[in-house]
Amino acid sequence: MELNYGASRQQPRQDAAMQRFREHRFGQFVHWGLYAMPAGYWQGTEYRFAAEFLQKTANIPEPEWAELAQQFSAEAFDADAWAALAARSGVKYATFTTKHHDGFCLWPSQYTDFHSGNTPAARDFIGELVAAYQRHGIDVYLYYSVLDWHHPDWRYRLESAEDQQAFKRYLDFAMNQLVELAQRYPSVKGFWFDGTWDESVKANGRWTWEVEQRLKELIPGLIVSSRLRADDLGARHRDSNGSLMGDYESGYERRLPDPWDRSVCEQDWEACMTIPQASWGYHAGPWAKRTRKSAAELIDMIAHCTSLSGNFLLNFGPRGDGSIDPEDAALAEQIGNWLAQNGAAIYGKGVATNWSYPGWGYYTQEADSETVYAVVTKWPTARRLRLQLPAGERLLAATLLREPALQLNPQELETSLFELELGNSSEETLVFELTTAAAE
Ligand SMILES: C[C@@H]1N[C@@H](C#Cc2ccccc2)[C@H](O)[C@@H]1O
């Protein structure tokens, strides 16, 4: 059907900026703001829901919530320390919340008083983070919540002429803020949008289209997530013809596609994930802490996404004072150590087209390369690894990437199956670099 505000292309972008995003594969998400101070507690009660939603889960009147800004001193905030840890973790890009659903801005916006410049901290946190992460060679993306619980003109649905007029004022405000972010931080590589699920936004597909156009005029090559977009009829992420809007699919939130679902490879996509089961902002309670994922689980997810040509955006929720939770820092270091040895299987890799999902882990491959990587994340109880080679191919070599690298001689490898006695090897995430050739 004819759409004015649907998808702007049918095929993935092939420009250098998009290829760079595609090759990153692993990124850091950061959710930080006023919600990090109460950290899931209010008046002594632990609220067992996402910490960044506390204002709603604890039914805190908006003015009382806004008062938190007067306690926001972030005395332990150190952008360079955040960036150095991110670099050690192996991420190649980072996405920071500039404004989450509560409307508090981490930059001194000229369009609201509700920002970090008007706090005891009196700092432009976004500006400091953009500079620090770029000094460490990490590309920066900005998260922006269209949903805004603080702004008086926000509306969930448009039921009257007054609602329409108010929400028009709100959308003008949000466009102004987005242009402000693009003009203040022109070196950012993309925008990550959230809070676009309400009827009011879905009824304004044209505005979402205009935001994408305007930001890309300001920053050529900019990458915009599909979650911004609604079409003429209110369809989100994919337009009413089923075509992806924005530059990559960003609907995978705390979930991944089935590892055998090769249909996701048709477009660029990114999954975002929390360390605890269900909180993006720092949650200090046992409810969150007992659900933390391990490094092995997160490395599995990185390989899972890579094997389907997708990116994995792992979230960190710094504490209210601006420090990083030591448990999160340790996890970041563990992941980074694994990537330092095995990153060849992740960075710049994607689906291994001719290799089907093996069950014990994932195959990854660089497009048009003869080299395939086998990332073993689920040790077979039989302690024997069986690789079914694609028809017409034989295995020339299999090299274990970790130090000391273990080269398995071709004559030890059967033509159709590669069996490795795992013996008493420690149950770590192993990566084999496989070299193949056409079967004789
Ligand atoms: C990226 C993630 N998206 C946000 C959300 C949400 C949400 C959660 C439940 C129901 C409706 C919306 C989270 O607060 C976090 O920012």
The ligand as an SDF file (V2000), in Angstrom:
LIG
                    3D

 16 17  0  0  0  0  0  0  0  0999 V2000
   15.3750   -0.1250   26.9680 C   0  0  0  0  0  0  0  0  0  0  0  0
   14.3150   -0.3300   28.0330 C   0  0  0  0  0  0  0  0  0  0  0  0
   13.0120    0.0940   27.6210 N   0  0  0  0  0  0  0  0  0  0  0  0
   12.2930    0.5940   28.7940 C   0  0  0  0  0  0  0  0  0  0  0  0
   11.0040   -0.0500   28.9860 C   0  0  0  0  0  0  0  0  0  0  0  0
   10.0110   -0.4990   29.1290 C   0  0  0  0  0  0  0  0  0  0  0  0
    8.7450   -1.1200   29.3360 C   0  0  0  0  0  0  0  0  0  0  0  0
    8.6710   -2.1700   30.2290 C   0  0  0  0  0  0  0  0  0  0  0  0
    7.4240   -2.7560   30.4230 C   0  0  0  0  0  0  0  0  0  0  0  0
    6.3160   -2.2980   29.7490 C   0  0  0  0  0  0  0  0  0  0  0  0
    6.4340   -1.2490   28.8680 C   0  0  0  0  0  0  0  0  0  0  0  0
    7.6600   -0.6540   28.6610 C   0  0  0  0  0  0  0  0  0  0  0  0
   13.2000    0.3400   29.9530 C   0  0  0  0  0  0  0  0  0  0  0  0
   13.0190    1.2720   31.0020 O   0  0  0  0  0  0  0  0  0  0  0  0
   14.5620    0.4710   29.2950 C   0  0  0  0  0  0  0  0  0  0  0  0
   14.8510    1.8410   29.0210 O   0  0  0  0  0  0  0  0  0  0  0  0
  1  2  1  0
  2  3  1  0
  2 15  1  0
  3  4  1  0
  4  5  1  0
  4 13  1  0
  5  6  3  0
  6  7  1  0
  7  8  1  0
  7 12  2  0
  8  9  2  0
  9 10  1  0
 10 11  2  0
 11 12  1  0
 13 14  1  0
 13 15  1  0
 15 16  1  0
M  END
$$$$
